[in-house]
Amino acid sequence: MATIIVLEDEPEILENLVLMLEFAGHEALGTPNGKEGLSLIRQHKPDVVVSDIIMPEMTGYEVLHEIRKDNELRHCKVLFVSARTMEEDIERGLSEGADAYITKPFTVDELINAVERLLTA
């Protein structure tokens, strides 16, 4: 069982993401903003972070940068889940250091498959 932190500012989407990941057998914790998310990440040192990009207090990019510069968190895989669907948005997310990127709307299978690929990478 992997530990996964979910950062998503839309309450319904956050709840659904956490439930999907728990149903797949993972421990999932979530929060609606990046600053609280970074605190959860530092506390739990998850295997995967599933993050929206545009969030209150701290963007997904800012959270990603903090993860990548922290020696205790570098192992965390980061999956961006975003409504930003343009090719340049996806390329930016990956070039900034995300391990994977899926766009909204997505299926349960797309999410779980992306997380499982990260866990076995």
Residue pairs with C-beta under 8 A, 6 or more apart in sequence:
1 25
1 26
1 27
2 26
2 27
2 46
2 47
2 48
2 115
2 119
3 26
3 27
3 28
3 29
3 44
3 45
3 46
3 47
3 48
4 21
4 26
4 27
4 28
4 29
4 46
4 47
4 48
4 49
4 50
4 115
5 28
5 29
5 30
5 31
5 37
5 40
5 41
5 44
5 46
5 48
5 49
5 50
6 14
6 17
6 18
6 21
6 28
6 29
6 30
6 31
6 49
6 50
6 51
7 30
7 31
7 32
7 33
7 34
7 37
7 49
7 50
7 51
7 52
7 55
7 60
7 63
8 14
8 17
8 30
8 32
8 50
8 51
8 52
8 55
8 81
9 32
9 33
9 52
9 54
9 55
9 56
10 32
10 52
11 32
13 52
13 104
14 30
14 31
14 32
15 30
17 28
17 30
17 50
17 81
17 111
18 28
18 29
18 30
20 108
20 111
20 112
21 28
21 50
21 111
21 112
21 115
22 28
24 112
24 115
26 115
29 40
29 44
29 46
31 37
31 40
32 55
32 56
33 55
33 56
33 57
33 58
34 51
34 55
34 56
34 57
34 58
34 59
34 60
34 62
34 63
35 56
35 57
35 58
36 57
37 49
37 51
37 55
37 58
37 63
38 58
38 63
38 66
38 67
41 49
41 63
41 67
41 73
41 76
42 70
42 72
42 73
45 72
45 73
45 75
45 76
46 76
47 75
47 76
47 77
47 118
47 119
48 76
48 77
48 78
48 79
48 115
48 118
48 119
49 63
49 67
49 76
49 77
49 78
49 79
50 79
50 81
50 111
50 115
51 60
51 63
51 64
51 78
51 79
51 80
51 81
52 60
52 80
52 81
52 82
53 59
53 60
53 61
53 80
53 82
53 84
53 89
53 93
54 60
54 82
54 84
60 80
60 82
60 93
61 93
61 96
64 78
64 96
64 97
64 98
65 96
65 97
66 73
67 73
67 74
67 76
67 78
68 74
68 97
77 99
77 100
77 118
77 119
77 121
78 97
78 98
78 99
78 100
79 98
79 99
79 100
79 101
79 102
79 114
79 115
79 118
80 93
80 98
80 100
80 101
80 102
81 101
81 102
81 103
81 104
81 106
81 111
82 89
82 93
82 101
82 103
82 104
83 103
83 104
84 90
84 93
84 103
85 103
85 104
90 101
90 103
93 101
94 100
94 101
99 118
99 121
100 114
100 117
100 118
102 110
102 111
102 114
